[in-house]
Amino acid sequence: MPKIHIDKSIVINKPATEVFTRINDFNHWGKWSPWLILEKDVKVNVREDSKYYEWEGNITGSGNMSIASEVENTSLNIDLTFLKPWKSVAKVGFLLKPEGDSTRLHWTMDSSLPWFMFWMKKMMIAFVGMDYERGLNMLKDYVEDGEVHSVLDFKGVDSYEGCQYVGIKSTCTIDGVGEQMKTDFEQLMPFMIGEHKNKISGPAFSIYHKWDPVRNVVSYTAAVPVSSVPENLQDRMITGFVPSTKVFKVHHTGAYRHAGNPWSALYTRQRAKVFKMNKKIDPMEVYLNSPKDTPENDLQTEVLFAIR
């Protein structure tokens, strides 16, 4: 059977004593779980001793977790059972390592796939690994600040009127997309605001042409909608058109490091057949306010999937 091993880590700027109490008590998991944020109406039951946890949702499936063993402020081992969308079991672990006044927290999972699903191994490692990274980022917020700086508002089915745009297309690693996109917008926005502000017809956005977590590759266009295209476009600048379409929309408020939450929310709904994507129109992320003028934790974006 194909074996799966995942190990993700993050440095939390608190001592191990404060980190440990947030992970060995399942009552805290609702605040930072990378899966519970994706669906508001998940039914969660935590046993009185806080060592057993079960969930059931229409989007996130169902299953349970129980703490198998723990060493205070050092390690935690959990037995995980998935019941839906298919049955499987996994061993989950947390390892806490002091780094000065901070703690490096490792989150691991060991599991296996049925032999006939061998072709999904790399995909499962990539997607669960991304879930772990989302969860660790939210746990870091929760331990350090007492709250998670990521809120989802599910707008559901809506319409997008379409637009013409000026943009810069790039291909890079998923790990490097933040820096590359910053570079692209730092070229694009001064050009548009400085010389062609009267032609800007809405908030800036990104079009995602390709997102491949298995190969760690993303292709996107950083764009600004325009009423008409300037004639003096700079190097790397392109033009294009997004047609009017029906969309499924999720609004996100919070730090951009949590941008994976609205994307995961939409992909899980697609897999759960809440909607059918229109694959002829690439997904978009619209930036409703400017990071330069907005406190980090109040950034507002909307992720749009074109649907049929």
FENNOR-V629947 format. One line per field, one symbol per residue. phi: phi as a letter, one per 20 degrees, with the letter a starting at -180 (. if undefined). burial: I if it has 16 or more other C-alpha atoms within 10 Angstrom, else O. A space follows every 10 residues. Layout:
phi: ???
burial: ???
This chain:
phi: .fecccbcbb edebfgffff fedecffeff fcgfdfffbf dfeccdfgem dcbcbbbfee mbrbcbfeab dgmcbbcced cedcfbeacb ddcccdcfcm edcedeccbc bbdggfdgfe gfffffffgf fffffffffg gfffdnbeeb cdcefmfbcc fnaebdbcec cbfffdffff fgffffefff ffffdcgfef drffbcddeb ccffelcccb ceccfcfbef edfegmfcca bdffaecdcc ecdqfffdff ffffffffff femfbdfefe cffccdefbe gfdcggedfd ccdcdfcd
burial: OOOOIIIIIO IIIIIIOOII OIIIIIIOIO IIIIIIIIIO OIOIOIOOOO IIIIIIIOII IIIIIIIOOI OOIIIIIIII IIOOOOOOII IIIIIIIIOO OOIIIIIIIO IIIOOOOOOO IOOIIIOOII IIIIIIIIII IIIOOOOIII IIOIOOOOOO OOIIIIIIII IIIIOOIOOI IOOIIOIIIO OIOOOOOOII OOOIIIIIIO OOIOOOIIII IIIIIIOOIO OOOOOOIIIO OIOOIIIIII IIIIIIOIIO IIIIIIIIII OOOOIOIOOO IIIIIIIIOO OOOOOIIIII IIIIIIIO
